[in-house]
Amino acid sequence: NAGTEADVSISVYGERGDTGSRQLLRSQKSKKFLKGQTDIFAVEAVHLGCLYKIVIGHNGLGSGNGWFLDKVVIKDPVTDLDYTFLCHRWLDQGQDDGKIARELPVTDASTFPGRQELELKREKTWAAEKWKFQKGITLQFYNRLTHGFICLYPDGRVDALGDKKNKYGKVFSMWMYA
């Protein structure tokens, strides 16, 4: 259920202007925007120079309109350059942050290679783990020094001494990287 039947539009921005919103109508595939599929579209426009961002989204209409977009690659026929715009997020009112349009900056592979991929992985990890920090959740961490549990309560209190015999505590290892 990662594809969409909604109408998808894109705006491409470059140093010489933008295309305005263009609906992506005819893919080289018989059915467009299916899960795991790469769709190819021809978009006619004046040459925009170096591209720096796109805005892509859909109208939210149709059954199964939510869409998981991995990335967009634009091939410039004038300069023979490829511009990559990483998304790796949902465009869905019921998923992720609820947005059905996204502004995506160009990925510049020459500076900080892999930086945007790393940021996307960080965001994906946070999306999977943020439930732990919702209202009403008590977090417990095992303290190897005291052999007790450090508790972070929903009201903001912290019990750093912790109960060594907390029957709800789980012992686990946690590594945090910044």
CYANA upper distance limits for C-alpha pairs under 8 A (distance plus 0.5 A):
  1 ASN  CA     35 LYS  CA      7.39
  1 ASN  CA     64 GLY  CA      7.62
  1 ASN  CA     66 GLY  CA      8.25
  1 ASN  CA     67 TRP  CA      8.28
  2 ALA  CA     34 LEU  CA      7.64
  2 ALA  CA     35 LYS  CA      5.58
  2 ALA  CA     66 GLY  CA      7.23
  2 ALA  CA     67 TRP  CA      5.53
  2 ALA  CA     68 PHE  CA      5.50
  3 GLY  CA     33 PHE  CA      5.70
  3 GLY  CA     34 LEU  CA      4.84
  3 GLY  CA     35 LYS  CA      5.18
  3 GLY  CA     64 GLY  CA      8.10
  3 GLY  CA     65 ASN  CA      7.99
  3 GLY  CA     66 GLY  CA      7.37
  3 GLY  CA     67 TRP  CA      5.44
  3 GLY  CA     68 PHE  CA      7.04
  4 THR  CA     33 PHE  CA      6.21
  4 THR  CA     34 LEU  CA      7.18
  4 THR  CA     64 GLY  CA      6.38
  4 THR  CA     65 ASN  CA      5.10
  4 THR  CA     66 GLY  CA      6.22
  4 THR  CA     67 TRP  CA      5.64
  5 GLU  CA     32 LYS  CA      8.48
  5 GLU  CA     33 PHE  CA      7.74
  5 GLU  CA     61 LEU  CA      8.19
  5 GLU  CA     62 GLY  CA      6.42
  5 GLU  CA     63 SER  CA      7.35
  5 GLU  CA     64 GLY  CA      7.06
  5 GLU  CA     65 ASN  CA      6.04
  6 ALA  CA     58 HIS  CA      6.45
  6 ALA  CA     59 ASN  CA      6.56
  6 ALA  CA     60 GLY  CA      6.33
  6 ALA  CA     61 LEU  CA      5.66
  6 ALA  CA     62 GLY  CA      6.01
  6 ALA  CA     63 SER  CA      8.45
  6 ALA  CA     65 ASN  CA      5.73
  7 ASP  CA     23 GLN  CA      7.49
  7 ASP  CA     24 LEU  CA      7.99
  7 ASP  CA     58 HIS  CA      5.81
  7 ASP  CA     59 ASN  CA      6.21
  7 ASP  CA     60 GLY  CA      8.19
  7 ASP  CA     61 LEU  CA      7.89
  8 VAL  CA     23 GLN  CA      6.28
  8 VAL  CA     24 LEU  CA      6.23
  8 VAL  CA     25 LEU  CA      8.49
  8 VAL  CA     56 ILE  CA      7.79
  8 VAL  CA     57 GLY  CA      6.14
  8 VAL  CA     58 HIS  CA      4.71
  8 VAL  CA     59 ASN  CA      7.32
  9 SER  CA     21 SER  CA      6.63
  9 SER  CA     22 ARG  CA      5.71
  9 SER  CA     23 GLN  CA      4.54
  9 SER  CA     24 LEU  CA      6.07
  9 SER  CA     56 ILE  CA      6.27
  9 SER  CA     57 GLY  CA      6.13
  9 SER  CA     58 HIS  CA      6.48
 10 ILE  CA     20 GLY  CA      8.42
 10 ILE  CA     21 SER  CA      5.97
 10 ILE  CA     22 ARG  CA      5.77
 10 ILE  CA     23 GLN  CA      6.89
 10 ILE  CA     24 LEU  CA      7.66
 10 ILE  CA     54 ILE  CA      7.33
 10 ILE  CA     55 VAL  CA      6.13
 10 ILE  CA     56 ILE  CA      4.88
 10 ILE  CA     57 GLY  CA      7.15
 11 SER  CA     18 ASP  CA      7.34
 11 SER  CA     19 THR  CA      6.19
 11 SER  CA     20 GLY  CA      5.69
 11 SER  CA     21 SER  CA      5.12
 11 SER  CA     22 ARG  CA      6.68
 11 SER  CA     54 ILE  CA      5.99
 11 SER  CA     55 VAL  CA      5.62
 11 SER  CA     56 ILE  CA      6.98
 12 VAL  CA     18 ASP  CA      5.96
 12 VAL  CA     19 THR  CA      5.97
 12 VAL  CA     20 GLY  CA      7.64
 12 VAL  CA     51 LEU  CA      7.88
 12 VAL  CA     53 LYS  CA      6.88
 12 VAL  CA     54 ILE  CA      5.06
 12 VAL  CA     55 VAL  CA      7.21
 13 TYR  CA     17 GLY  CA      6.51
 13 TYR  CA     18 ASP  CA      4.83
 13 TYR  CA     19 THR  CA      7.31
 13 TYR  CA     48 LEU  CA      7.69
 13 TYR  CA     51 LEU  CA      6.27
 13 TYR  CA     52 TYR  CA      6.53
 13 TYR  CA     53 LYS  CA      5.83
 13 TYR  CA     54 ILE  CA      6.32
 14 GLY  CA     18 ASP  CA      6.46
 14 GLY  CA     48 LEU  CA      5.35
 14 GLY  CA     49 GLY  CA      6.15
 14 GLY  CA     50 CYS  CA      5.83
 14 GLY  CA     51 LEU  CA      4.46
 14 GLY  CA     52 TYR  CA      6.04
 14 GLY  CA     53 LYS  CA      7.67
 15 GLU  CA     48 LEU  CA      6.62
 15 GLU  CA     49 GLY  CA      5.94
 15 GLU  CA     50 CYS  CA      6.15
 15 GLU  CA     51 LEU  CA      6.97
 15 GLU  CA     52 TYR  CA      7.96
 16 ARG  CA     47 HIS  CA      8.20
 16 ARG  CA     48 LEU  CA      5.29
 16 ARG  CA     49 GLY  CA      6.27
 17 GLY  CA     48 LEU  CA      6.36
 18 ASP  CA     48 LEU  CA      7.17
 19 THR  CA     45 ALA  CA      6.75
 19 THR  CA     46 VAL  CA      8.33
 22 ARG  CA     43 VAL  CA      8.37
 24 LEU  CA     41 PHE  CA      7.29
 24 LEU  CA     43 VAL  CA      8.49
 25 LEU  CA     41 PHE  CA      8.29
 26 ARG  CA     41 PHE  CA      6.84
 27 SER  CA     31 LYS  CA      8.20
 27 SER  CA     32 LYS  CA      6.58
 27 SER  CA     39 ASP  CA      6.23
 27 SER  CA     40 ILE  CA      5.83
 27 SER  CA     41 PHE  CA      5.59
 28 GLN  CA     39 ASP  CA      7.06
 28 GLN  CA     40 ILE  CA      6.16
 28 GLN  CA     41 PHE  CA      7.32
 29 LYS  CA     39 ASP  CA      6.99
 29 LYS  CA     40 ILE  CA      8.22
 32 LYS  CA     39 ASP  CA      6.85
 33 PHE  CA     37 GLN  CA      7.25
 33 PHE  CA     38 THR  CA      8.23
 33 PHE  CA     39 ASP  CA      7.21
 35 LYS  CA     68 PHE  CA      8.40
 47 HIS  CA     78 VAL  CA      8.15
 51 LEU  CA     83 TYR  CA      7.65
 51 LEU  CA    106 VAL  CA      7.61
 52 TYR  CA    105 PRO  CA      6.37
 52 TYR  CA    106 VAL  CA      5.61
 53 LYS  CA     85 PHE  CA      7.97
 53 LYS  CA    103 GLU  CA      7.48
 53 LYS  CA    104 LEU  CA      5.99
 53 LYS  CA    105 PRO  CA      4.75
 53 LYS  CA    106 VAL  CA      5.82
 54 ILE  CA     85 PHE  CA      8.07
 54 ILE  CA    103 GLU  CA      6.29
 54 ILE  CA    104 LEU  CA      5.87
 54 ILE  CA    105 PRO  CA      7.12
 54 ILE  CA    106 VAL  CA      8.30
 55 VAL  CA    101 ALA  CA      7.39
 55 VAL  CA    102 ARG  CA      6.09
 55 VAL  CA    103 GLU  CA      4.85
 55 VAL  CA    104 LEU  CA      6.73
 56 ILE  CA    101 ALA  CA      5.98
 56 ILE  CA    102 ARG  CA      6.01
 56 ILE  CA    103 GLU  CA      7.10
 56 ILE  CA    104 LEU  CA      8.39
 57 GLY  CA     91 LEU  CA      7.43
 57 GLY  CA    100 ILE  CA      5.94
 57 GLY  CA    101 ALA  CA      4.23
 57 GLY  CA    102 ARG  CA      6.68
 58 HIS  CA     91 LEU  CA      8.26
 58 HIS  CA    100 ILE  CA      6.47
 58 HIS  CA    101 ALA  CA      6.94
 59 ASN  CA    100 ILE  CA      7.95
 60 GLY  CA     65 ASN  CA      6.08
 60 GLY  CA     66 GLY  CA      7.87
 60 GLY  CA     92 ASP  CA      8.13
 60 GLY  CA     93 GLN  CA      8.38
 60 GLY  CA    100 ILE  CA      7.36
 61 LEU  CA     65 ASN  CA      6.59
 65 ASN  CA     92 ASP  CA      7.58
 66 GLY  CA     90 TRP  CA      7.54
 66 GLY  CA     91 LEU  CA      6.35
 66 GLY  CA     92 ASP  CA      4.71
 66 GLY  CA     93 GLN  CA      7.61
 66 GLY  CA     94 GLY  CA      8.11
 66 GLY  CA     95 GLN  CA      8.27
 66 GLY  CA    100 ILE  CA      8.32
 67 TRP  CA     90 TRP  CA      6.10
 67 TRP  CA     91 LEU  CA      5.61
 67 TRP  CA     92 ASP  CA      6.54
 68 PHE  CA     88 HIS  CA      7.44
 68 PHE  CA     89 ARG  CA      6.11
 68 PHE  CA     90 TRP  CA      4.76
 68 PHE  CA     91 LEU  CA      6.58
 68 PHE  CA     92 ASP  CA      8.44
 69 LEU  CA     87 CYS  CA      6.54
 69 LEU  CA     88 HIS  CA      6.05
 69 LEU  CA     89 ARG  CA      6.30
 69 LEU  CA     90 TRP  CA      6.77
 69 LEU  CA     91 LEU  CA      7.72
 70 ASP  CA     86 LEU  CA      7.00
 70 ASP  CA     87 CYS  CA      5.78
 70 ASP  CA     88 HIS  CA      4.57
 70 ASP  CA     89 ARG  CA      7.22
 71 LYS  CA     84 THR  CA      7.58
 71 LYS  CA     85 PHE  CA      6.11
 71 LYS  CA     86 LEU  CA      4.93
 71 LYS  CA     87 CYS  CA      5.61
 71 LYS  CA     88 HIS  CA      6.90
 72 VAL  CA     84 THR  CA      6.37
 72 VAL  CA     85 PHE  CA      5.62
 72 VAL  CA     86 LEU  CA      7.03
 72 VAL  CA     87 CYS  CA      8.26
 73 VAL  CA     82 ASP  CA      7.01
 73 VAL  CA     83 TYR  CA      6.03
 73 VAL  CA     84 THR  CA      4.98
 73 VAL  CA     85 PHE  CA      6.76
 74 ILE  CA     82 ASP  CA      6.14
 74 ILE  CA     83 TYR  CA      5.59
 74 ILE  CA     84 THR  CA      7.01
 75 LYS  CA     80 ASP  CA      7.14
 75 LYS  CA     81 LEU  CA      6.41
 75 LYS  CA     82 ASP  CA      5.02
 75 LYS  CA     83 TYR  CA      6.93
 76 ASP  CA     80 ASP  CA      5.74
 76 ASP  CA     81 LEU  CA      5.84
 76 ASP  CA     82 ASP  CA      6.77
 76 ASP  CA     83 TYR  CA      8.32
 77 PRO  CA     81 LEU  CA      7.92
 83 TYR  CA    106 VAL  CA      6.93
 83 TYR  CA    107 THR  CA      7.70
 84 THR  CA    106 VAL  CA      6.27
 84 THR  CA    107 THR  CA      5.99
 85 PHE  CA    104 LEU  CA      6.37
 85 PHE  CA    105 PRO  CA      6.59
 85 PHE  CA    106 VAL  CA      5.37
 85 PHE  CA    107 THR  CA      6.12
 86 LEU  CA    104 LEU  CA      7.37
 86 LEU  CA    105 PRO  CA      8.35
 86 LEU  CA    106 VAL  CA      8.10
 86 LEU  CA    107 THR  CA      7.31
 86 LEU  CA    116 GLN  CA      8.13
 86 LEU  CA    117 GLU  CA      8.39
 87 CYS  CA    104 LEU  CA      7.28
 87 CYS  CA    120 LEU  CA      8.47
 88 HIS  CA    120 LEU  CA      7.47
 89 ARG  CA     96 ASP  CA      7.82
 90 TRP  CA     95 GLN  CA      6.83
 90 TRP  CA     96 ASP  CA      6.48
 90 TRP  CA     99 LYS  CA      8.29
 90 TRP  CA    100 ILE  CA      8.24
 91 LEU  CA     95 GLN  CA      8.02
 91 LEU  CA     96 ASP  CA      8.37
 91 LEU  CA     98 GLY  CA      7.54
 91 LEU  CA     99 LYS  CA      6.05
 91 LEU  CA    100 ILE  CA      4.65
 91 LEU  CA    101 ALA  CA      6.64
 91 LEU  CA    102 ARG  CA      7.97
 92 ASP  CA     96 ASP  CA      7.78
 92 ASP  CA     98 GLY  CA      5.93
 92 ASP  CA     99 LYS  CA      6.37
 92 ASP  CA    100 ILE  CA      5.62
 93 GLN  CA     97 ASP  CA      8.02
 93 GLN  CA     98 GLY  CA      4.37
 93 GLN  CA     99 LYS  CA      6.23
 93 GLN  CA    100 ILE  CA      6.78
 94 GLY  CA     98 GLY  CA      6.09
 96 ASP  CA    127 ALA  CA      8.17
107 THR  CA    116 GLN  CA      7.63
108 ASP  CA    112 PHE  CA      8.39
108 ASP  CA    113 PRO  CA      8.15
109 ALA  CA    113 PRO  CA      5.51
109 ALA  CA    114 GLY  CA      7.83
114 GLY  CA    118 LEU  CA      6.57
115 ARG  CA    119 GLU  CA      6.71
116 GLN  CA    120 LEU  CA      6.63
117 GLU  CA    121 LYS  CA      6.77
118 LEU  CA    122 ARG  CA      6.71
119 GLU  CA    123 GLU  CA      6.68
120 LEU  CA    124 LYS  CA      6.58
121 LYS  CA    125 THR  CA      6.58
122 ARG  CA    126 TRP  CA      6.64
123 GLU  CA    127 ALA  CA      6.58
124 LYS  CA    128 ALA  CA      6.88
125 THR  CA    129 GLU  CA      6.73
126 TRP  CA    130 LYS  CA      6.07
127 ALA  CA    131 TRP  CA      8.48
130 LYS  CA    134 GLN  CA      7.56
132 LYS  CA    137 ILE  CA      6.91
132 LYS  CA    139 LEU  CA      7.73
133 PHE  CA    137 ILE  CA      6.94
135 LYS  CA    154 PRO  CA      6.67
136 GLY  CA    153 TYR  CA      8.43
136 GLY  CA    154 PRO  CA      5.55
137 ILE  CA    153 TYR  CA      7.58
137 ILE  CA    154 PRO  CA      6.22
138 THR  CA    151 CYS  CA      7.31
138 THR  CA    152 LEU  CA      6.16
138 THR  CA    153 TYR  CA      5.19
138 THR  CA    154 PRO  CA      6.22
139 LEU  CA    151 CYS  CA      6.14
139 LEU  CA    152 LEU  CA      5.51
139 LEU  CA    153 TYR  CA      7.12
140 GLN  CA    149 PHE  CA      6.43
140 GLN  CA    150 ILE  CA      5.96
140 GLN  CA    151 CYS  CA      4.96
140 GLN  CA    152 LEU  CA      6.82
140 GLN  CA    169 GLY  CA      6.96
140 GLN  CA    170 LYS  CA      8.28
141 PHE  CA    149 PHE  CA      5.86
141 PHE  CA    150 ILE  CA      5.53
141 PHE  CA    151 CYS  CA      7.00
141 PHE  CA    169 GLY  CA      8.33
141 PHE  CA    170 LYS  CA      8.38
141 PHE  CA    171 VAL  CA      8.08
141 PHE  CA    172 PHE  CA      8.36
142 TYR  CA    147 HIS  CA      7.32
142 TYR  CA    148 GLY  CA      6.38
142 TYR  CA    149 PHE  CA      4.95
142 TYR  CA    150 ILE  CA      6.65
142 TYR  CA    169 GLY  CA      8.18
142 TYR  CA    170 LYS  CA      7.87
142 TYR  CA    171 VAL  CA      6.25
142 TYR  CA    172 PHE  CA      7.53
143 ASN  CA    147 HIS  CA      5.84
143 ASN  CA    148 GLY  CA      5.92
143 ASN  CA    149 PHE  CA      6.16
143 ASN  CA    150 ILE  CA      6.94
144 ARG  CA    148 GLY  CA      7.79
146 THR  CA    161 LEU  CA      7.95
147 HIS  CA    164 LYS  CA      6.77
148 GLY  CA    161 LEU  CA      7.27
148 GLY  CA    162 GLY  CA      5.62
148 GLY  CA    163 ASP  CA      6.04
148 GLY  CA    164 LYS  CA      4.64
148 GLY  CA    165 LYS  CA      8.01
149 PHE  CA    160 ALA  CA      7.91
149 PHE  CA    161 LEU  CA      7.59
149 PHE  CA    162 GLY  CA      4.98
149 PHE  CA    163 ASP  CA      6.46
149 PHE  CA    164 LYS  CA      6.92
149 PHE  CA    166 ASN  CA      7.96
149 PHE  CA    169 GLY  CA      7.33
150 ILE  CA    158 VAL  CA      7.73
150 ILE  CA    159 ASP  CA      6.11
150 ILE  CA    160 ALA  CA      5.21
150 ILE  CA    161 LEU  CA      6.86
150 ILE  CA    162 GLY  CA      5.57
151 CYS  CA    158 VAL  CA      6.17
151 CYS  CA    159 ASP  CA      5.54
151 CYS  CA    160 ALA  CA      7.11
151 CYS  CA    162 GLY  CA      7.04
152 LEU  CA    156 GLY  CA      7.22
152 LEU  CA    157 ARG  CA      6.64
152 LEU  CA    158 VAL  CA      5.25
152 LEU  CA    159 ASP  CA      7.16
153 TYR  CA    157 ARG  CA      5.76
153 TYR  CA    158 VAL  CA      6.72
